[in-house]
Amino acid sequence: MTEKVYLTDYEKRKKERNNAIIADFKKLNPLLMRRGYRPYRTISQIASKHKMTEAGVRSILRREGVIDKLSNIQ
């Protein structure tokens, strides 16, 4: 049995944006870390792409369980 999801248009856009941020982080962070950059650079790049603050991007990643702390990423 499928579960019905009732989201407003705003909630749908927000969910899509959050999923895009997560996908960007998972794709971009390993590449930048191999080049010697820290995860903070990845957050900065994603924030500018999505016209958000770095704190906003970190908050989304933390809330969705992608990261705990940026300093713990290796």
C-alpha positions in Angstrom: 0.0 0.0 0.0 1.4 3.4 -1.0 1.4 6.2 1.4 -0.1 9.5 0.2 2.1 12.6 0.6 0.4 15.9 0.9 2.8 18.7 0.3 2.1 22.3 -0.7 3.9 23.8 -3.7 6.3 25.6 -1.4 7.1 22.4 0.4 7.7 20.5 -2.9 10.1 23.2 -4.1 11.9 23.2 -0.8 12.2 19.4 -0.8 13.5 19.4 -4.4 16.1 22.1 -3.5 17.2 20.2 -0.5 17.6 17.0 -2.5 19.6 19.0 -5.1 21.9 20.3 -2.4 22.4 16.8 -1.0 23.2 15.4 -4.4 25.6 18.3 -5.2 27.4 17.8 -1.9 27.8 14.0 -2.4 29.1 14.6 -5.9 31.3 17.6 -5.4 32.8 17.0 -2.0 34.9 13.9 -2.9 36.3 15.7 -6.0 37.3 18.8 -4.0 38.8 16.8 -1.2 41.0 14.8 -3.6 42.3 18.1 -4.9 43.2 19.1 -1.3 40.3 21.4 -0.4 38.4 21.2 2.8 34.6 20.5 3.0 34.1 24.2 3.8 35.0 25.0 0.2 32.3 22.5 -1.0 29.7 24.2 1.2 30.7 27.6 -0.1 30.3 26.5 -3.7 26.9 24.9 -3.1 25.7 28.0 -1.2 26.6 30.3 -4.1 25.0 28.0 -6.6 21.7 27.9 -4.8 21.9 31.5 -3.6 21.9 30.6 0.1 24.1 31.2 3.0 26.7 28.7 4.0 25.0 28.2 7.4 21.8 27.4 5.5 23.4 24.7 3.4 25.2 23.2 6.5 21.8 23.2 8.3 20.1 21.3 5.5 22.9 18.7 5.3 22.9 18.3 9.1 19.1 18.0 9.3 19.0 15.4 6.5 21.7 13.3 8.2 24.3 13.7 5.5 26.9 15.3 7.8 27.4 15.6 11.6 30.1 18.2 11.6 32.2 19.4 8.7 35.4 18.9 10.7 34.6 15.1 11.0 34.5 14.6 7.2 37.6 12.9 5.7 
